[in-house]
Amino acid sequence: MEERLQKLLSAAGVCSRRASEQYILAGRVTINGRPAVLGQRADPQRDDIRVDGAPLNAAPRLVYLMLNKPRGYVTTLSDEQGRPTVAQLVADAGARVYPVGRLDLDSEGLLLMTNDGALTQRLLHPSHEISKTYHVWVYGPVNGAAEKLAAIRDLRGEPIRAAQVRVLHQGEKTAEYAITIHEGKNRQIRRMCARCDLKVKRLRRVREHTLDLGDLPLGQWRYLTEEEVAALRA
C-alpha cells in the first residue's frame, strides 16, 4: 500500500517525519533510482526506496540512549551557526540517533536519543501528554511563587495544563523548584517563571516519562536497558 514517504522513513526507524523532509530535500532519498520529492508516495513492497544508497527495508539496529546534555549545546544534529551540537556528544554511539524533543541552548539534563522513528512519534504526540520534571533555580520574588507557577493556565493565550510545583529549597530571594509539566510548549518553564517575575539561573531536566537521569555525569551518555525501553514503549 502506498504511503507518504515521510511516514515510511519514520516507521522504518530512519528518522522522524520532520527530519525526513530534510533528507528528501538534500537528495538523500531515492525511489526506483530517482531522487524523491516532498509529498511523494511509495509502496515499500513494490518500490525500491533507498536512503543514502541503502535499501529502506534493510532495518537498522535500533539504538536507545540517554544523554545528560550540558548547557551551550543545541539539540540538533548540525547547526548553521557552528555551535556545538548534541550529535557531537553521542558520535561514538554506533548509530545515527536523533533527539526526542528538545532542550534549549541554556538548559541541561536528560535528553532521550534514538533512531526508532515510530517510538519518537508516539512519545512526541500531544495526545500522550508525556510528563517531564525539571529542577529550576530562580532569583526574584520567591515568596508565594510556587503557588503562582502552579496556577498558570495559559501563556499569552496559549492554554497549558497545570504544572506540579514542589519547593526544594527557598531563601530570601532565591529558590529551587521541582516542576513537572505535561506538554512540550516552547521554553514553557522559562515563560512561566517570567510571568512570576522570576529569573531562571539554571534549568535541568531530571525525569522524562519513565526515565530518570540519576547520577549520569554531565556531558556523558549511556544506552537504555531493555527494561527502560520496554517501559517507554508501554
C-alpha positions in Angstrom: 0.0 0.0 0.0 1.3 3.4 -0.9 2.2 5.8 2.0 3.7 9.2 2.2 7.5 8.9 2.1 8.0 10.8 5.4 5.7 8.3 7.1 7.6 5.3 5.6 11.0 6.7 6.7 9.7 7.3 10.3 8.1 3.8 10.5 11.3 2.2 9.4 13.2 4.0 12.2 15.4 6.0 9.8 14.4 9.4 11.3 11.5 11.5 12.5 8.9 12.7 10.0 10.2 16.3 10.3 13.8 15.1 9.7 12.8 13.0 6.8 11.8 16.2 4.9 15.4 17.4 5.2 16.6 14.0 4.0 14.4 14.3 0.9 15.3 17.9 0.2 19.0 17.0 0.5 18.6 14.3 -2.2 19.5 11.5 0.2 16.3 9.5 -0.6 15.6 7.8 -3.9 12.6 5.9 -5.3 13.4 3.4 -8.1 16.7 5.2 -8.8 15.3 8.7 -8.9 15.6 11.4 -6.3 12.4 11.6 -4.2 10.4 14.8 -3.7 8.4 16.1 -0.8 4.9 14.7 -0.7 5.7 11.7 -2.8 4.0 8.4 -2.0 5.5 4.9 -2.4 4.8 1.3 -1.7 7.7 -0.4 0.1 6.5 -3.8 -1.2 6.7 -2.6 -4.8 9.2 0.3 -5.0 12.9 0.4 -4.4 13.3 3.0 -1.7 16.8 3.9 -0.6 18.4 6.2 1.9 22.0 7.2 1.3 22.0 4.3 -1.2 20.9 1.7 1.4 17.6 -0.1 0.9 14.8 1.1 3.3 13.9 -2.5 4.1 17.4 -3.1 5.5 16.2 -2.4 9.0 18.8 -0.5 11.1 19.9 -1.6 14.5 17.6 0.3 16.9 19.6 2.3 19.4 18.2 4.0 22.5 20.3 6.2 24.8 20.1 8.8 27.4 22.3 11.9 27.3 23.0 14.4 30.2 23.1 17.4 28.0 25.3 20.3 29.1 24.4 24.0 28.6 25.8 25.5 25.5 24.8 22.6 23.2 22.0 22.8 20.6 19.5 19.9 20.3 20.1 19.3 16.6 22.4 17.2 14.5 24.0 20.2 12.8 24.0 23.9 13.3 24.3 26.6 10.7 25.9 28.9 13.3 28.6 26.4 14.1 27.5 25.9 17.7 28.2 22.6 19.5 25.5 20.0 19.0 24.3 17.0 20.9 25.2 14.8 18.0 28.9 15.5 18.7 28.4 14.2 22.3 27.0 10.9 21.1 29.2 10.4 18.0 30.5 7.1 19.4 27.1 5.6 20.0 27.5 3.2 17.0 24.5 4.6 15.1 23.0 7.9 13.9 20.5 8.8 16.6 18.1 11.7 16.9 16.8 13.8 19.8 13.3 13.1 21.1 12.1 16.6 21.8 14.3 19.5 22.6 16.3 21.2 25.4 17.1 24.8 24.6 20.7 26.1 24.4 20.8 27.2 28.1 19.1 24.2 29.6 20.7 20.9 30.6 19.8 17.4 31.7 18.0 14.3 30.4 17.7 14.0 26.6 16.5 10.8 25.0 18.0 10.0 21.7 17.1 7.1 19.3 16.9 6.0 15.7 13.5 4.4 16.4 11.2 6.8 14.4 8.0 5.1 15.4 8.7 5.4 19.1 9.7 9.0 18.7 6.4 9.8 17.0 4.5 8.1 19.8 6.4 10.0 22.6 6.0 13.4 20.9 2.3 13.1 20.0 0.4 15.6 22.1 -2.3 13.1 23.0 0.2 11.1 25.1 1.0 14.1 27.4 4.4 12.8 28.4 5.4 14.2 31.8 8.8 15.9 32.3 10.3 17.0 35.6 12.8 19.8 35.9 14.9 21.3 38.7 14.8 25.0 38.3 16.9 27.5 40.2 15.4 31.0 40.2 16.0 34.6 41.6 13.4 37.1 42.4 10.2 37.4 44.4 10.1 33.8 45.5 7.5 34.1 48.4 4.4 32.5 47.1 5.9 32.0 43.7 5.4 28.2 43.7 1.6 28.6 44.1 1.6 31.2 41.3 3.5 28.9 39.0 1.1 26.1 39.7 -1.9 28.3 39.0 -0.8 29.3 35.5 -3.2 28.0 32.8 -2.2 29.9 29.8 0.9 31.6 28.2 -0.1 34.6 26.2 -3.4 33.0 25.2 -1.9 29.5 24.7 -3.6 27.1 27.1 -1.4 24.8 29.2 -2.2 22.1 31.8 -1.4 22.8 35.4 2.1 22.1 36.5 3.1 20.4 39.7 5.5 22.6 41.6 7.4 21.4 44.7 9.8 23.7 46.7 13.2 22.0 47.1 14.9 25.0 48.7 14.0 28.6 49.3 15.8 31.6 50.6 15.0 35.3 50.8 15.3 35.9 47.0 16.3 32.6 45.6 14.6 29.2 45.3 15.0 25.8 43.8 11.8 24.1 42.5 10.9 20.7 41.0 8.4 21.5 38.3 6.6 18.7 36.4 4.8 19.6 33.1 2.9 17.5 30.6 3.4 19.4 27.4 6.2 20.4 25.2 5.5 24.1 24.7 8.5 26.2 23.5 10.5 27.4 26.6 7.4 26.7 28.7 9.1 26.8 32.2 11.1 29.9 31.4 7.9 31.6 30.2 6.1 30.5 33.3 8.8 31.9 35.5 8.9 35.2 33.6 5.1 35.5 34.3 6.0 35.4 38.0 8.9 37.9 37.6 11.4 35.1 38.3 14.8 35.0 36.6 15.9 31.4 35.8 19.5 30.9 36.8 19.6 27.2 35.9 17.2 24.7 34.4 17.9 20.9 34.4 15.6 18.1 33.2 15.8 15.2 35.6 13.0 12.9 34.5 11.0 12.2 31.3 8.1 9.8 31.2 9.6 6.6 32.8 13.3 7.7 32.6 15.3 9.1 35.5 18.6 11.0 34.9 20.1 9.5 38.0 23.8 10.1 38.5 24.8 10.2 34.8 27.7 12.7 34.6 27.2 15.9 32.7 28.1 15.5 29.0 28.0 11.7 29.2 25.5 9.2 27.7 24.5 5.6 28.3 22.4 3.0 26.5 19.0 2.4 27.9 18.4 -1.0 29.5 15.9 -3.5 27.9 13.5 -2.8 30.8 13.7 1.0 30.2 13.0 0.6 26.5 10.0 -1.7 27.3 8.6 0.9 29.7 8.9 3.6 27.1 7.0 1.5 24.6 4.3 0.7 27.1 
